[in-house]
Amino acid sequence: MKFVVRRGVLADLSAIQDLNHQLFLSDSQFDQELFNNWAFSKPGKNYFHRSLTQSRASAWVAEVDHKIVGYLVGWVWIKRAWRPVKTTELENMFVLPDFRGQGIGRALVKEFISWCQKKKVKSIEVWAQNKNARGKKFYKNNGFIPVAIKFEHKLK
């Protein structure tokens, strides 16, 4: 199957929101406290608008037959005093299930890494739900290594 990966533009906003919504629905099996309609909320729409227009952020989309089937959003973090290394976060990405395993996710990550190199970034971070074995395997296969574990203590 042929696909194209390109930088996202404002005209892609609603397609990216739709895919992010599907990401949240998928991830809710790992975290039942997610606000599944966040992508369509005012903060969600503003976030994706900024991701498509600000210089320290970017989005990419993957198309098959002119249909957007995947996306990735990443941001450059302002240097943190406690770890003064220019860092980006691969904040969210999703490929429709019917299009997985065909190199689309890898191509999105490759474009993101290239953008990070041009921004002179030293480190890329990404989060994956602990129970998301497929996601963790994907990131490891794309050169990410686990460096921390987030713990939570649920209160009643």
Backbone as a printed PyTorch tensor [residue, N CA C, xyz], in Angstrom:
tensor([[[  0.8330,  -1.1730,   0.0000],
         [  0.0000,   0.0000,   0.0000],
         [  0.8810,   1.2410,   0.0000]],

        [[  0.5060,   2.2130,  -0.8060],
         [  1.2500,   3.4650,  -0.8710],
         [  0.6150,   4.4690,   0.0740]],

        [[  1.4910,   5.2050,   0.7550],
         [  1.0230,   6.2750,   1.6320],
         [  1.9860,   7.4380,   1.5110]],

        [[  1.5060,   8.6050,   1.9120],
         [  2.2940,   9.8300,   1.8940],
         [  2.2630,  10.4180,   3.2950]],

        [[  3.4200,  10.8420,   3.7870],
         [  3.5000,  11.5570,   5.0510],
         [  3.8910,  12.9910,   4.7190]],

        [[  3.1430,  13.9210,   5.2730],
         [  3.4150,  15.3380,   5.0260],
         [  3.1390,  16.1450,   6.2860]],

        [[  3.6560,  17.3730,   6.3110],
         [  3.3690,  18.2780,   7.4200],
         [  1.8840,  18.5880,   7.4120]],

        [[  1.3160,  18.6630,   8.5960],
         [ -0.0830,  19.0280,   8.7240],
         [ -0.2860,  20.5140,   8.4800]],

        [[ -1.4520,  20.8450,   7.9910],
         [ -1.8530,  22.2380,   7.7670],
         [ -3.2070,  22.4480,   8.4390]],

        [[ -3.6000,  23.7070,   8.5820],
         [ -4.8610,  24.0020,   9.2760],
         [ -6.0630,  23.2800,   8.6710]],

        [[ -6.0390,  23.0380,   7.3790],
         [ -7.1470,  22.3200,   6.7400],
         [ -7.2750,  20.8930,   7.2730]],

        [[ -6.2330,  20.3750,   7.9320],
         [ -6.2430,  19.0160,   8.4920],
         [ -6.7690,  18.9790,   9.9250]],

        [[ -7.0910,  20.1300,  10.4870],
         [ -7.4480,  20.2130,  11.9000],
         [ -8.5410,  19.2260,  12.2910]],

        [[ -9.6420,  19.1970,  11.5790],
         [-10.7510,  18.3220,  11.9960],
         [-10.3790,  16.8450,  11.8540]],

        [[ -9.6040,  16.4940,  10.8350],
         [ -9.1810,  15.0950,  10.6870],
         [ -8.2710,  14.6850,  11.8370]],

        [[ -7.3760,  15.5860,  12.2620],
         [ -6.4820,  15.2990,  13.3830],
         [ -7.2990,  15.1740,  14.6740]],

        [[ -8.2740,  16.0460,  14.8570],
         [ -9.1380,  15.9420,  16.0410],
         [ -9.8650,  14.5930,  16.0480]],

        [[-10.3780,  14.1800,  14.8990],
         [-11.0810,  12.8870,  14.8180],
         [-10.1540,  11.7310,  15.1890]],

        [[ -8.9230,  11.7700,  14.6810],
         [ -7.9740,  10.7000,  14.9880],
         [ -7.5820,  10.7310,  16.4670]],

        [[ -7.4060,  11.9340,  17.0270],
         [ -7.0710,  12.0150,  18.4430],
         [ -8.2160,  11.4780,  19.2930]],

        [[ -9.4270,  11.7510,  18.8880],
         [-10.5860,  11.2170,  19.5920],
         [-10.5390,   9.6850,  19.5950]],

        [[-10.1870,   9.0980,  18.4590],
         [-10.0670,   7.6390,  18.3900],
         [ -8.9150,   7.1400,  19.2490]],

        [[ -7.8330,   7.9190,  19.3320],
         [ -6.7240,   7.5710,  20.2250],
         [ -7.2160,   7.5280,  21.6690]],

        [[ -7.9680,   8.5280,  22.0780],
         [ -8.4780,   8.5550,  23.4490],
         [ -9.4190,   7.3790,  23.7070]],

        [[-10.2850,   7.0730,  22.7520],
         [-11.1810,   5.9280,  22.9220],
         [-10.3780,   4.6410,  23.0740]],

        [[ -9.3270,   4.5050,  22.2820],
         [ -8.4670,   3.3250,  22.3650],
         [ -7.7240,   3.2790,  23.7010]],

        [[ -7.1600,   4.4160,  24.1140],
         [ -6.3830,   4.4630,  25.3580],
         [ -7.2580,   4.3670,  26.6010]],

        [[ -8.5580,   4.5940,  26.4620],
         [ -9.4240,   4.5250,  27.6440],
         [ -9.4970,   3.1090,  28.2030]],

        [[ -9.0830,   2.1020,  27.4230],
         [ -9.0000,   0.7490,  27.9730],
         [ -7.8840,   0.6510,  29.0000]],

        [[ -6.9070,   1.5710,  28.9360],
         [ -5.7900,   1.5890,  29.8730],
         [ -5.9900,   2.6390,  30.9720]],

        [[ -6.8080,   3.6540,  30.6920],
         [ -7.0210,   4.7530,  31.6320],
         [ -8.4750,   5.2130,  31.5110]],

        [[ -9.3060,   4.7520,  32.4220],
         [-10.7340,   5.0540,  32.3610],
         [-11.0490,   6.5080,  32.7390]],

        [[-10.0600,   7.2600,  33.1670],
         [-10.2950,   8.6440,  33.5710],
         [-10.0450,   9.6530,  32.4480]],

        [[ -9.7230,   9.1790,  31.2560],
         [ -9.5050,  10.0930,  30.1340],
         [-10.7950,  10.8130,  29.7690]],

        [[-10.6680,  12.0530,  29.3660],
         [-11.7900,  12.8450,  28.8560],
         [-11.8370,  12.5860,  27.3520]],

        [[-12.6040,  11.5810,  26.9630],
         [-12.5840,  11.0870,  25.5870],
         [-12.9430,  12.1270,  24.5380]],

        [[-13.6990,  13.1460,  24.8850],
         [-14.0700,  14.1760,  23.9120],
         [-13.1570,  15.3980,  23.9720]],

        [[-12.0100,  15.2570,  24.6040],
         [-11.0880,  16.3730,  24.7630],
         [-10.7240,  17.0090,  23.4200]],

        [[-10.5010,  16.2240,  22.3930],
         [-10.0820,  16.7630,  21.0930],
         [-11.0760,  17.7710,  20.5430]],

        [[-12.3410,  17.6190,  20.9000],
         [-13.3940,  18.5000,  20.3890],
         [-13.7210,  19.6420,  21.3480]],

        [[-13.1040,  19.6330,  22.5260],
         [-13.3220,  20.7050,  23.4940],
         [-12.5660,  21.9570,  23.0350]],

        [[-12.8860,  23.0820,  23.6330],
         [-12.1830,  24.3190,  23.2750],
         [-10.6740,  24.1940,  23.5210]],

        [[-10.2390,  23.6790,  24.6970],
         [ -8.7830,  23.5170,  24.8900],
         [ -8.1640,  22.5340,  23.8750]],

        [[ -8.8790,  21.4780,  23.5390],
         [ -8.3530,  20.5240,  22.5710],
         [ -8.2030,  21.1480,  21.1960]],

        [[ -9.2290,  21.8400,  20.7530],
         [ -9.1620,  22.4890,  19.4400],
         [ -8.0350,  23.5210,  19.4160]],

        [[ -7.9050,  24.3140,  20.5060],
         [ -6.8220,  25.3040,  20.5810],
         [ -5.4530,  24.6320,  20.5340]],

        [[ -5.3200,  23.5180,  21.2470],
         [ -4.0510,  22.7820,  21.2650],
         [ -3.6690,  22.3450,  19.8430]],

        [[ -4.5940,  21.7420,  19.1310],
         [ -4.2680,  21.2690,  17.7850],
         [ -4.0630,  22.4300,  16.8230]],

        [[ -4.7930,  23.5210,  16.9990],
         [ -4.5770,  24.7100,  16.1660],
         [ -3.1490,  25.2200,  16.3670]],

        [[ -2.7360,  25.3350,  17.6410],
         [ -1.3650,  25.7800,  17.9340],
         [ -0.3350,  24.7840,  17.4100]],

        [[ -0.6510,  23.4990,  17.4830],
         [  0.2800,  22.4720,  17.0030],
         [  0.5360,  22.6060,  15.5060]],

        [[ -0.4210,  23.1600,  14.8100],
         [ -0.3000,  23.3320,  13.3550],
         [  0.2610,  24.6960,  12.9640]],

        [[  0.3960,  25.6210,  13.9240],
         [  0.7830,  26.9800,  13.5460],
         [  1.9960,  27.5370,  14.2900]],

        [[  2.3810,  26.9760,  15.4230],
         [  3.4920,  27.5420,  16.1860],
         [  4.8280,  26.9300,  15.7660]],

        [[  5.8810,  27.7200,  15.8510],
         [  7.1970,  27.2630,  15.3950],
         [  7.7990,  26.1930,  16.2900]],

        [[  7.4160,  26.1260,  17.5450],
         [  7.9840,  25.1040,  18.4270],
         [  7.1240,  23.8560,  18.4960]],

        [[  6.1730,  23.7620,  17.5770],
         [  5.3110,  22.5780,  17.4940],
         [  5.1580,  22.1960,  16.0370]],

        [[  4.7390,  20.9670,  15.8390],
         [  4.4410,  20.5510,  14.4750],
         [  3.5590,  19.3230,  14.4900]],

        [[  2.8990,  19.1270,  13.3850],
         [  2.0570,  17.9500,  13.1980],
         [  2.3340,  17.3900,  11.8110]],

        [[  2.2180,  16.0890,  11.7230],
         [  2.3530,  15.3920,  10.4430],
         [  1.1260,  14.5250,  10.2680]],

        [[  0.7650,  14.3150,   9.0160],
         [ -0.3400,  13.4180,   8.7170],
         [  0.1330,  12.3960,   7.6920]],

        [[ -0.4940,  11.2360,   7.7520],
         [ -0.2400,  10.1800,   6.7660],
         [ -1.5220,   9.9940,   5.9690]],

        [[ -1.3710,   9.9620,   4.6480],
         [ -2.5250,   9.8230,   3.7620],
         [ -2.4010,   8.5680,   2.9020]],

        [[ -3.5390,   7.9300,   2.7170],
         [ -3.6760,   6.8350,   1.7590],
         [ -4.8440,   7.2320,   0.8620]],

        [[ -4.5890,   7.2940,  -0.4360],
         [ -5.6350,   7.7130,  -1.3830],
         [ -6.3040,   9.0170,  -0.9440]],

        [[ -5.4980,   9.9890,  -0.5150],
         [ -5.9480,  11.3240,  -0.1080],
         [ -6.8220,  11.3170,   1.1490]],

        [[ -6.8220,  10.2170,   1.8950],
         [ -7.5470,  10.1380,   3.1660],
         [ -6.5160,  10.0980,   4.2880]],

        [[ -6.6850,  10.9500,   5.2920],
         [ -5.7650,  10.9750,   6.4290],
         [ -6.0560,   9.7680,   7.3120]],

        [[ -5.0430,   8.9080,   7.4780],
         [ -5.2020,   7.6600,   8.2310],
         [ -4.3330,   7.6230,   9.4850]],

        [[ -3.5170,   8.6510,   9.6860],
         [ -2.6530,   8.7130,  10.8560],
         [ -2.1110,  10.1130,  11.0340]],

        [[ -1.6480,  10.3960,  12.2500],
         [ -1.0750,  11.7100,  12.5350],
         [ -0.0910,  11.5850,  13.6940]],

        [[  0.7240,  12.6130,  13.8420],
         [  1.6550,  12.7390,  14.9600],
         [  1.7710,  14.2140,  15.2890]],

        [[  1.7630,  14.5460,  16.5740],
         [  1.9750,  15.9170,  17.0480],
         [  3.1360,  15.9040,  18.0240]],

        [[  4.0480,  16.8560,  17.8610],
         [  5.1690,  17.0020,  18.7790],
         [  5.4580,  18.4570,  19.0600]],

        [[  6.0120,  18.6960,  20.2330],
         [  6.3500,  20.0470,  20.6850],
         [  7.7700,  20.0820,  21.2420]],

        [[  8.4620,  21.1930,  21.0000],
         [  9.7450,  21.4630,  21.6460],
         [  9.4290,  22.0750,  23.0030]],

        [[ 10.0380,  21.5270,  24.0310],
         [  9.8480,  22.0630,  25.3770],
         [ 10.8160,  23.2020,  25.6200]],

        [[ 10.3520,  24.1780,  26.3580],
         [ 11.2550,  25.2250,  26.8290],
         [ 12.1880,  24.5580,  27.8350]],

        [[ 13.4590,  24.8980,  27.7810],
         [ 14.4220,  24.2380,  28.6710],
         [ 13.9760,  24.3360,  30.1160]],

        [[ 14.0870,  23.2120,  30.7810],
         [ 13.7140,  23.1410,  32.1870],
         [ 14.9690,  23.3380,  33.0390]],

        [[ 14.8540,  24.1320,  34.0940],
         [ 16.0120,  24.4390,  34.9390],
         [ 16.6130,  23.1820,  35.5460]],

        [[ 15.7890,  22.2110,  35.8770],
         [ 16.2650,  21.0060,  36.5420],
         [ 16.8470,  19.9830,  35.5600]],

        [[ 16.6460,  20.1900,  34.2740],
         [ 17.2450,  19.3350,  33.2370],
         [ 17.4120,  20.1800,  31.9820]],

        [[ 18.4870,  20.9880,  31.9350],
         [ 18.6270,  21.9740,  30.8590],
         [ 19.0960,  21.3820,  29.5300]],

        [[ 18.2870,  20.4950,  29.0000],
         [ 18.5600,  19.8660,  27.7080],
         [ 17.3730,  20.1800,  26.8060]],

        [[ 17.6370,  20.6470,  25.6110],
         [ 16.5390,  20.9320,  24.6860],
         [ 15.8490,  19.6210,  24.3300]],

        [[ 14.5700,  19.5510,  24.6710],
         [ 13.8110,  18.3090,  24.5810],
         [ 12.5310,  18.5430,  23.8000]],

        [[ 12.1070,  17.5200,  23.0840],
         [ 10.7750,  17.5390,  22.4880],
         [  9.9910,  16.3870,  23.0760]],

        [[  8.6840,  16.5140,  22.9390],
         [  7.8270,  15.4000,  23.3130],
         [  7.0020,  15.0130,  22.0990]],

        [[  7.0470,  13.7320,  21.7970],
         [  6.1110,  13.1800,  20.8360],
         [  4.8290,  13.0600,  21.6420]],

        [[  3.9650,  14.0540,  21.5120],
         [  2.8430,  14.1860,  22.4390],
         [  1.7060,  13.2240,  22.1450]],

        [[  1.4040,  13.0140,  20.8910],
         [  0.3380,  12.0730,  20.5690],
         [  0.4290,  11.6690,  19.1150]],

        [[  0.0850,  10.4140,  18.8800],
         [  0.0380,   9.9160,  17.5070],
         [ -0.9490,   8.7650,  17.4500]],

        [[ -1.4740,   8.5500,  16.2630],
         [ -2.4500,   7.4810,  16.0900],
         [ -2.5040,   7.1250,  14.6130]],

        [[ -2.5850,   5.8340,  14.3580],
         [ -2.8040,   5.3150,  13.0080],
         [ -4.0430,   4.4340,  13.0910]],

        [[ -4.9490,   4.6240,  12.1600],
         [ -6.1600,   3.8080,  12.1440],
         [ -5.7950,   2.3240,  12.1320]],

        [[ -6.5160,   1.5040,  12.8830],
         [ -6.1670,   0.0800,  12.9940],
         [ -5.9960,  -0.6410,  11.6580]],

        [[ -6.8110,  -0.3470,  10.6720],
         [ -6.7060,  -1.0270,   9.3680],
         [ -5.4260,  -0.6910,   8.6170]],

        [[ -4.6970,   0.3340,   9.0640],
         [ -3.5030,   0.7770,   8.3510],
         [ -2.2240,   0.5520,   9.1590]],

        [[ -2.3320,  -0.1270,  10.2780],
         [ -1.1590,  -0.3910,  11.1100],
         [ -0.3320,  -1.5330,  10.5280]],

        [[  0.9320,  -1.5580,  10.9210],
         [  1.8260,  -2.6270,  10.4970],
         [  2.3080,  -2.4790,   9.0620]],

        [[  2.1350,  -1.2820,   8.4900],
         [  2.5270,  -1.0640,   7.0990],
         [  3.5800,   0.0390,   6.9580]],

        [[  4.1630,   0.4480,   8.0990],
         [  5.2350,   1.4360,   8.0720],
         [  4.7870,   2.8800,   8.2370]],

        [[  3.5020,   3.1200,   8.4040],
         [  3.0090,   4.4910,   8.5230],
         [  3.4890,   5.1270,   9.8190]],

        [[  3.3360,   4.4440,  10.9340],
         [  3.7990,   4.9810,  12.2140],
         [  5.2920,   5.2510,  12.1930]],

        [[  6.0490,   4.3160,  11.6510],
         [  7.5080,   4.4840,  11.5530],
         [  7.8500,   5.7230,  10.7120]],

        [[  7.1230,   5.9280,   9.6220],
         [  7.3750,   7.0870,   8.7580],
         [  7.0300,   8.3940,   9.4680]],

        [[  5.9460,   8.4040,  10.2340],
         [  5.5980,   9.6010,  11.0070],
         [  6.6970,   9.9250,  12.0140]],

        [[  7.1750,   8.9130,  12.7290],
         [  8.2430,   9.1150,  13.7150],
         [  9.5200,   9.5890,  13.0320]],

        [[  9.8390,   9.0240,  11.8840],
         [ 11.0490,   9.4260,  11.1410],
         [ 10.9920,  10.9150,  10.7790]],

        [[  9.8370,  11.3800,  10.3160],
         [  9.6850,  12.8050,   9.9830],
         [  9.8320,  13.6680,  11.2290]],

        [[  9.2580,  13.2100,  12.3340],
         [  9.3650,  13.9470,  13.5930],
         [ 10.8220,  14.0290,  14.0430]],

        [[ 11.5310,  12.9270,  13.9810],
         [ 12.9460,  12.9220,  14.3820],
         [ 13.7550,  13.8680,  13.5030]],

        [[ 13.4920,  13.8820,  12.2080],
         [ 14.2000,  14.7870,  11.2970],
         [ 13.9370,  16.2460,  11.6820]],

        [[ 12.6940,  16.5700,  11.9970],
         [ 12.3370,  17.9270,  12.4260],
         [ 13.0680,  18.2800,  13.7140]],

        [[ 13.1220,  17.3280,  14.6480],
         [ 13.8180,  17.5460,  15.9210],
         [ 15.2940,  17.8250,  15.6970]],

        [[ 15.9140,  17.0960,  14.7840],
         [ 17.3270,  17.3250,  14.4890],
         [ 17.5490,  18.7340,  13.9440]],

        [[ 16.6540,  19.2020,  13.0940],
         [ 16.7640,  20.5590,  12.5570],
         [ 16.5820,  21.6030,  13.6540]],

        [[ 15.8100,  21.2780,  14.6810],
         [ 15.5910,  22.1780,  15.8130],
         [ 16.7040,  22.0560,  16.8600]],

        [[ 17.7060,  21.2070,  16.5770],
         [ 18.8450,  20.9850,  17.4730],
         [ 18.4180,  20.4610,  18.8430]],

        [[ 17.4590,  19.5690,  18.8160],
         [ 16.9480,  18.9300,  20.0220],
         [ 17.9190,  17.8310,  20.4450]],

        [[ 18.0710,  17.6420,  21.7360],
         [ 18.9780,  16.6210,  22.2630],
         [ 18.2540,  15.3630,  22.7270]],

        [[ 16.9520,  15.4760,  23.0000],
         [ 16.2200,  14.3510,  23.5560],
         [ 14.7580,  14.4200,  23.1230]],

        [[ 14.1970,  13.2600,  22.8100],
         [ 12.7780,  13.1530,  22.4830],
         [ 12.1380,  12.2530,  23.5290]],

        [[ 11.0370,  12.7330,  24.1040],
         [ 10.3210,  11.9500,  25.0980],
         [  8.9630,  11.5430,  24.5450]],

        [[  8.4740,  10.4140,  25.0170],
         [  7.1380,   9.9560,  24.6590],
         [  6.6020,   9.1440,  25.8360]],

        [[  5.2960,   9.2320,  26.0590],
         [  4.6290,   8.4610,  27.1070],
         [  3.8450,   7.3470,  26.4470]],

        [[  3.7820,   6.2180,  27.1230],
         [  2.9180,   5.1180,  26.6960],
         [  2.2820,   4.5270,  27.9470]],

        [[  1.0350,   4.1770,  27.8450],
         [  0.3630,   3.5430,  28.9780],
         [  1.0950,   2.2460,  29.3270]],

        [[  1.2760,   1.9900,  30.6100],
         [  2.0250,   0.8170,  31.0530],
         [  1.4500,  -0.4900,  30.5060]],

        [[  0.1250,  -0.5800,  30.3960],
         [ -0.5030,  -1.8100,  29.9080],
         [ -0.5860,  -1.8680,  28.3870]],

        [[ -0.1120,  -0.8410,  27.7100],
         [ -0.1720,  -0.8020,  26.2510],
         [  1.0760,  -1.4720,  25.6650]],

        [[  1.0710,  -2.7800,  25.6570],
         [  2.2450,  -3.5390,  25.1930],
         [  2.5830,  -3.2200,  23.7430]],

        [[  1.5750,  -3.0800,  22.8990],
         [  1.8260,  -2.7970,  21.4810],
         [  2.4960,  -1.4300,  21.3070]],

        [[  2.0020,  -0.4300,  22.0480],
         [  2.5900,   0.9050,  21.9690],
         [  4.0290,   0.9250,  22.4510]],

        [[  4.2740,   0.2770,  23.5790],
         [  5.6430,   0.2460,  24.1140],
         [  6.5850,  -0.4620,  23.1500]],

        [[  6.1290,  -1.5530,  22.5450],
         [  6.9570,  -2.2670,  21.5700],
         [  7.2420,  -1.3760,  20.3560]],

        [[  6.2330,  -0.6440,  19.8960],
         [  6.4100,   0.2580,  18.7550],
         [  7.4990,   1.2810,  19.0550]],

        [[  7.4140,   1.9300,  20.2160],
         [  8.4050,   2.9630,  20.5250],
         [  9.7990,   2.3640,  20.6780]],

        [[  9.9190,   1.2190,  21.3150],
         [ 11.2250,   0.5670,  21.4300],
         [ 11.7810,   0.2390,  20.0450]],

        [[ 10.9270,  -0.2370,  19.1480],
         [ 11.3680,  -0.5690,  17.7880],
         [ 11.7680,   0.6640,  16.9810]],

        [[ 11.3960,   1.8390,  17.4690],
         [ 11.7420,   3.0760,  16.7830],
         [ 12.8150,   3.8670,  17.5140]],

        [[ 13.5800,   3.1830,  18.3740],
         [ 14.7600,   3.7800,  18.9840],
         [ 14.5620,   4.4260,  20.3340]],

        [[ 13.3570,   4.3660,  20.8890],
         [ 13.1160,   4.9270,  22.2180],
         [ 13.4560,   3.8740,  23.2700]],

        [[ 14.0180,   4.3390,  24.3810],
         [ 14.3240,   3.4250,  25.4710],
         [ 13.5900,   3.8940,  26.7340]],

        [[ 13.1090,   2.9650,  27.5370],
         [ 12.4340,   3.3730,  28.7730],
         [ 13.4440,   3.9600,  29.7550]],

        [[ 13.0930,   5.1170,  30.3450],
         [ 14.0080,   5.7660,  31.2810],
         [ 13.3530,   6.0990,  32.6170]],

        [[ 12.0420,   6.0220,  32.7120],
         [ 11.3510,   6.3450,  33.9650],
         [ 10.0290,   5.5970,  34.0120]],

        [[  9.5180,   5.4500,  35.1910],
         [  8.1970,   4.8570,  35.3880],
         [  7.3800,   5.8570,  36.1910]],

        [[  6.1940,   6.1550,  35.7270],
         [  5.2930,   7.0470,  36.4530],
         [  4.4460,   6.1990,  37.3910]],

        [[  4.3590,   6.6200,  38.6390],
         [  3.5200,   5.9390,  39.6140],
         [  2.3400,   6.8380,  39.9540]],

        [[  1.2020,   6.2220,  40.2260],
         [  0.0270,   6.9560,  40.6770],
         [ -0.5360,   6.2430,  41.9010]],

        [[ -1.0810,   7.0360,  42.7830],
         [ -1.7900,   6.5030,  43.9480],
         [ -3.2050,   7.0490,  43.8810]],

        [[ -4.1660,   6.2080,  43.6080],
         [ -5.5560,   6.6390,  43.4680],
         [ -6.1550,   6.9060,  44.8370]],

        [[ -6.8200,   8.0270,  44.9580],
         [ -7.4780,   8.4080,  46.1970],
         [ -8.9810,   8.2810,  46.0360]],

        [[ -9.6420,   7.9900,  47.1270],
         [-11.0980,   7.8180,  47.0870],
         [-11.8020,   9.1020,  47.4400]]])
